[in-house]
Each structure stands twice: as C-alpha cells, then as structure tokens.
Amino acid sequence: MITRRRFLQGAGAAGAAALGAQACGGMRGGLGAPPIARPAAPILVVVDVDGGNDWLNVLPPTSGPNRIAYDTLRPTLGLPASGLADLGSGVGMNPDFGAMVDLYTRGRLALVTGVGMKSPNLSHFVSIDYWGQGAASPDGTGWLGRLADQAFSPTGDVLRGLTVTSDLPVMLRGSSRSFVSITGASGYVYPSPLRSSGRLGAPWDSTLLETAFGVAVGSAAPDPASAAGYAAGALAGKMFLDAQNGFGVDGALPARTPSVLYPGDAGYPLTRLNGGALSTGLANQLKLVARMIAADIPAQIYFTRMGGFDTHANQAVDHPNLLRALGGAVNSFYDDLAGVSTSQGNAQDRVVVMAWSEFGRRVRENNGGTDHGTAGLSFFVGRAVKGGLYGAYPDLTDLDNGNMRFTTDFRSLYATVLERWLGRTAAETDAILGAAYPRLDFLAA
Amino acid sequence: MADLTPVAAWTEEDVRHLGRRAGFGLSPAEAAGLATQPPAAAVDAWVDGTGIDRALYDEVLASRADPVTEPQRNAASGVAGAVTVPAVPGPHRYLVDGGEAWRNDLARGQASWAFRMQYSPHAFAERMALFWHNLFATGHDKVNNVALMLGQVELLRLHGLDRFDDLHAAVSKDPAMCIWLDSVLNNARGSSVPNENYAREALELYSLGADNGYNQQDITELARALSGWSFTVSAAQLVSNPANPPQKVASGGNFRVYDGSTNPDVATWNLQTRATLPSMHGSGMATFLGRTFDLEAAPPPGMAKGEDVLRSIASSRAPQCAQFLARRLATHFVTADFTAADLADLASLVEAQSFDLRAVMKALLKSRWFHDPANRFALAEGPVSWVVRAARSLGMTLAQADGASPRGFPAWALVVSPYLDLAGMKLLDPSGPNGWKEDRAWLNSNTMRYRTKLAAALALGETATSQGVTHVLFPTSVADWFPAASPAPATPQDVFDRLAALIQPAPIAAGVRDAWLAGLWPGAFAWDASAATQNKVRQLAYEMLCSPAAQLY
C-alpha cells in the first residue's frame, strides 16, 4: 500500500518535478516492476470519463512544435511546461492528475493518446454511441454486450456483468443478454418498501409476492401490441429477481471499510482548488465495486462513470478539480484492492481499469473553456499493465478544421482487452468487433 | 403509412389510451363520460383545456399543497444579521419560488411539479411540459436555482403549444437555459472565441438532430449570433435568505443581450451590480445555413439581436426540423416502432401546419394512427408519468384529499428524492442536455427494482416520519377503489378486473392472473371490509403495478 508521504510527493508540483527528473529519457514502456501475467479470473473495470476530457491539459506537450502550437492556441488555459511531471517523449503530466503520476512511475499506468475514429462526430451523444457500439458495422448493440452474448451462459451468469450506474449504457447492451445495474449496497431484494431496505414483512406475504412477481416476469404478453415492451420489462424484472440473492442475505453486501482514503473522504490529502472536498461520485462507485469484489460477487466486468468533463467554460477551475477526483479515485481503488483476497486470488492482481472518454477537446480555447474536439485519451491501470505512453501523440501543427487527427482506432483498445485480458481467442475477438484491429502492447500477448 | 385522418367515432378503450398517452390516465367514470362525446371536439377541449374548473386546484396550489413540514433553519453562526427561520407547518405550498426561492430545494421543486402533474385539471399541459422537459433537458445540477428551473417548466407549460420556432426562441432566452449551456458566458466580441455549447445543442438536440442539415461552420456562426444572450435580475426578483441575508438568489430573470447597453435592472445574471451590461455580442456578418445576417444591424421588430438567425432554422431547414419533431412526437405519443413512411407522414403534417404545435397535437391525437389498437400499450412509460398515473388512479381526488383530515395529498417531498433518480428519471436534473432515452430504454434491472419499491409505497400504504409527523406516502383507501355504489366483487376475478380498470396495465396473460388470484384466495372467496381482505386487494394491486404489463401504456 502506498504511504501517505509518497502519495503527497506524487501529488504535489514539487514532487512531480522530482519525479520528472527520474522519469525523463523516454519512458515508452518498461517502467517500474515488470507486469504480472494474466490471472486466472481477470476483472475489467470500465471508467466512462463522460463529457469529453480535455486531455491536452492532462498530458500537455513539453517541447517541440507541438509545444509551440499549444502555447499559441492555449494562451490562458495552457499549463506551463515547468510545472509538469516529465514523462519523456516531449510529454508531461498535469500534477492535478495527482496520484496518477506516482502510478505511472510504478509502471502500472498505460496512457494511449490520440484515440479516435474516422469521420469523427463532435456530438457527445453520437460519439458515445459509436464508442459504446465499438463495431466495424454498428448495429445498436454494445461491444461488451456482444461479449456477453458470446461468452456468458444464456440462462445463468446473471452477475457476470454489472454496472453501478442507474442506467444501462449502450456499451453493455447485447442482442440476447443484458447487464445488471446496481447503485447501492443494500436492499437489493424483492419485495421491498420504498424508503427502507430489507424484505416486506407482516401483514404482507413476501413469499407469495415474490412468487407472483416470478410468474409475471416469466410470462409473455397475450397480445402482439405489447409483446416487445412486455418482454423488455420481463427481462429487466427477471434479472433483478435472479440477481437479488447473489448480493448476500436480504440483498445486503457484507460491510467493508476501504483500506485507503478515497477522494472526498475526511483526511484525503487533495481538495478542490478552493479547499472544498472533491466530488465523490466515482469514488463511491469504485468503493462499491471493491466491496463487490471483496464479497466474491462473480462479476467479470464492472461499468462506472464520472461526468462533468464538458468544460466549455470555467475550465481553469473545473478541470483541475475533475482530474484530482478522477486520478485520485482510480489510484485509491487500485491501492484499496491490494489487501483484498478473493476466492480467485488477490484482487489487485485480477483487475485492469480501462478509462475512456468520447472525445478530446478543441485545441484552441474559447473564452475560459474548450469546445468539442476529436481524438481522445484512454488509460489503463493494473498490475498486468505494462506502463508507458502508447499510440502516437497527435501533431498539433497539422489540425483538421482546428481538431486533432486521431492516431489509434478506439476499437484497438477493445481488441486488446478482449483478447489479452478477457481471454477471448483472436477469432472471437474479431467476431465481436466485426473486423481485426491491431492489438496494443500495454497488455502482454 | 401513418393514417393521420381523424377518427369519426371512438370507444372507451380509445379514450383511456388518450388519457394515458396525453395525460396521466382517466378514472373509469371520467373515461365513460368522455367516450360519449364526439372525438374531434373532445380532443380540442383536451388540448386547449377548455371547460375546466380550476378554482380548487389554484386555491390548493397557492396555499396548501405540501403536507410535509418544512424544518426550522437555524441562523448561520458568524453571519451578521442572520436570523433563525422558524419551521413552516404543513400543509403549505412548496416553498421554492417567489419570495421563498432562497430555500432552493430541488426535492421540493420536484415534488411541486409532481403534485401539479397529479392534480392539474388540465393534465395535457403537464404532459406536454414533461415532453418538452425531456427534449429541452435542463439540469438543476448546473443551474443551481430551483426557482429558475420551475420558471422554465412554466414556460413549457404556457408555450408548449406555440409555433415551434417561437418555442425554440423562448427556450433559448430562458434564464435556466442561458446558464445550463453557457450562453451567459458566450462572448464573441472582438477577437474572443465564442462558446459553442448552446449553438451546437440548439441544432443537434433542440431542432434538427445530429448531422441533419448543418455543419461545424454553422455551429460557430450560430454561436456568434447568440453571443451575449443572458438575463438580468430586478430588485423584486432578488431574494435574500432571511437566515443569512448576504446570501441572495434570483427568483426570476429578464432576458437581455449583453451588448454594452444600460442595465435596466439591479443585477446581472450572476448577481453582480452593474449599471452597464458587458459587451459580449458578436459583430460583423454571420453566414448560417446558407443565409447571411448582419449581426450589427437592428434586429427585426420584436426580436433580440441574433434572434432572426436562430429563427431561420425552421425555415432554412424546414424538412429536417419537421422530421426531427416528428421523430420525438411519435416516440413519446404513438410508437417507437414507426416506419420511415410513418415518420415522413407526420413530418409532412408538421410542415403543413407551419410548425403550429397546437394544431399538430390536435391532429395527431385525433388520428387513426394514434388510435390504432396496434399502438396501444406499445410503449414503455417513463417513471415519472408512471408514478404520477398510479397516484392518480389509486389516490384521492383533489376535493377528497383537500377535505380529508389529515389532508390526503401524497407526501411527494418524501418520495421524489432520490427515488425518481433511481427509477431512471431525476426530474429537473437530467445528467445531460440530451435528456432521457424513452420507451424500452426506461427498463433495466435497477429501474425495475425501484419501480417495485415505488409500487410498495403506492399500493401498500407505506408511511414515513419527517419532523416528528408520520405521513402516509400515498394516502389510498380500498373502499375508494371499490365504491359502495358498484356491485361488490363476487369472485377474485371481479377484484382483478376492477383493479385493472383503475391501474390500466397492458393485457395480462390469463395464466398470470389466475396464478396471482389462486395465491391470494386459495379457498372460498368472500368480500368484506376486513383488514385481511383489504390487504389481499392491496397485494394484488402491488403485483399488478410490479408486473411488466403495468410498465407499458
């Protein structure tokens, strides 16, 4: 587990500069301890960095023509190169990404810059849809949903894919399978009152009611007009009913105190710029995921989301606060897992975190913010991850209508994760994505 | 092909369908009454809200809508002049707008709107406001002002049936929207780079749809045209927190273009005192959707600077705009499984009616397409209208509730937060400007879980204690569900049929019904007023509300 002193050193600008001295000289892979081999029961934790993360201010250029272009187009929002942790290759890391600097030097953070697609659409919603579908020929299903179609048992595996968001993102939608959505750690039970957890008691007959719900969700509509809607409700209800007892007695996960502080916790060393507590949205989701992993919930995939990255305005304040919460939550989660034993081995060994955002932002700032752009940043964290910089950094002197040209197809990330982490064969991987996309080496073949 | 010719006659089934889709349900008596009227005149009155007695509703709304006590607010320590604000005993109005705007309580704002949806005698106006709230989705999380959020809802309520270009312009000038998508920070003066946030969504989400007849250059030009769009706050609109007087909040705002002119009010949008508005409006020419506008010329009479540019969307891209509206209207009111031909037919209607939404809605709700039995129960209902409709069907009428002691209004303030969010629709606070995906996207394991929890509150008489007072969340009475004037149920199926007439689920398979009834009444059936019988009825209502069939409408 990381010490407090080491953490602070990683987070502060002074510490970052010190790290830069250690890190300079081209860190393309091979940092820190060597990655571990793929475990027997790998877990993928997806972090949706929602809104379009301005990654140019996460990993600004430090030298060369890119730096000149950056200085020209980011006259007020640009970050001075002197304050960045030098990652080599003319790239620095914003110290507000905090603990991630430390994770990088430990060799457990892979950063993929310039991730995107042909004919990028600057719409959040169209871009998220494409990212979610992740297919050569999108058909409305998501790439992880198609993984479930392919790999999950058609009648079981209810808890194999989970989202801790209240919605069901398109990324998780299969043609025959769906993911369970869980937003709280208690009261995942039927029948249950509105304002308290636990099963309904007298005078209500909870056994009778549960049987009745089972009959309803195990049935079909008697008329064609409502058939599809009924089936959708029945699937959702059946997943809830089937999942309920997997979450422990009366739907309550065993209590767990995280082994480290997360952003927003009392005593967590980083705050907002104004001294207030960092947002806890992602931290709470990742705490819940850690709690489920510790409880041996048989999930292979967890989906989480942190919003707020649509920094059209007030970016100088909002973006650092967001980065502190994002980097802090992911790093705390990684450290938190180190001491967790599961039936399939140490939890930290079993997890890879994959963070993605629907696009990067416009290179030229507007009045205090940045508008929608193109190529984005993805990053991966885990003991099996070979840390370093991947993908090519976009050429900021050769923009397309003011926007970066992408250098890595986003589906290459999926191909890498499916084959090298989730254990699909090359053919199965390509079938899920509809084409063969190059694999990246942040995970070993 | 969508047959948009009007139906000549209708049945009670048709009327109930209209009530569910274009309101929040009709009681069996209301449906029977409406079915005797000719469809054309009845739909016109439904849309226009004519022939309605609003007196009791307005009175209740003004003075006693919320049965949940507002707690005492203690004086902030160390703030000069801060006073303790005493508790407000219930029932009272929702305390979130006008002079009470300083309380800025999202849950009470949500409760306020839920109450209106439940009891408004003009349900269609609330249904349209809910439709537009999903389309022009604006969120409290960023606006951080419930009074302004409810001000936008009132705009949607009052202008939701105007011409679309009028509505689009009005929403673009709405204070909550001006904050939500950064119009208040959009400065294109001189060499300033405009903020594209609103311009992009004004095209993509609010009028045309993604990639439907515009490009990035149009977005940038529209952003320049709408630069400086903001609002000011008058002295009367500026409200102080009595417990913390330096804390002020706007209870409303007046649209202005920030162009260096004199501020006719006391404060800017962010409550700064300025006699002159900042100069943020762009200059020069703007080319938008193939037409050129002079941003410095005097705007056409009655319009603000840049407004003619915004309004040109519906004329320069009429087919795309009509198609966009047709898609949203079809998905919300008719079916999500429309064909391209259906869409084209509805879009033609929108264009033929010159984007007059009142005329469009009247035609749509009279049409054979809308009333086609194939579209009945073909949509999954959103959680807000679902819970409101259940509260209407199972709860007391407004007169009953107001006459009861304690009053029989639902304790919406204890229901809405966080349970509407967990059921999939955080009213007044969508996570993004794209709102919520409709129809079957409403249904997943978590939202179904919270619907079953809401069903428990609706059907089983759940109580909650707040400020020392115990409230029934949804006051209901089995005796009201089975009025003495009607014949007493002779069989379990009579009980089922009566509840189905109230709750109006999609058809339920006979096997499911029989399994439910056999579980509740395994032996001989007898109807009486005992608690045991009433509890069986409530459990049957709960089973029905939880079923997949009851999620459709």
Interface residues (C-beta under 8 A of the other chain):
Chain A: N121 L122 S123 H124 F125 V126 S166 D167 L168 S178 V180 S181 I182 T183 G184 Y188 Y190 P191 S192 P193 L194 R195 L200 P203 W204 D205 L208 L209 T211 A212 F213 V215 A216 V217 S219 A220 A221 P222 D223 P224 A225 S226 A228 G229 Y230 A231 A232 G233 A234 L235 A236 G237 M239 F240 A243 G307 D310 H312 A313 N314 R364 E365 N366 N367 G368 G369 D371 H372 N401
Chain B: L181 D182 L185 N186 N187 S192 V193 P194 N195 E196 N197 R200 E204 L205 A210 D211 Q216 D337 P373 A374 N375 R376 F377 A378 L379 A380 L414 V415 Y419 D421 L422 G424 S431 G432 N434 D439 R440 A441 L443 N444 S445 N446 T447 M448 R449 T452 K453 L454 A456 A457 L460 E462 A464 L473 A506 P507 I508 A509 A510 G511 V512 A515 W516 G519 L520 A531 N535 Q539 Y542 E543 C546 S547 P548 A549 Q551 L552
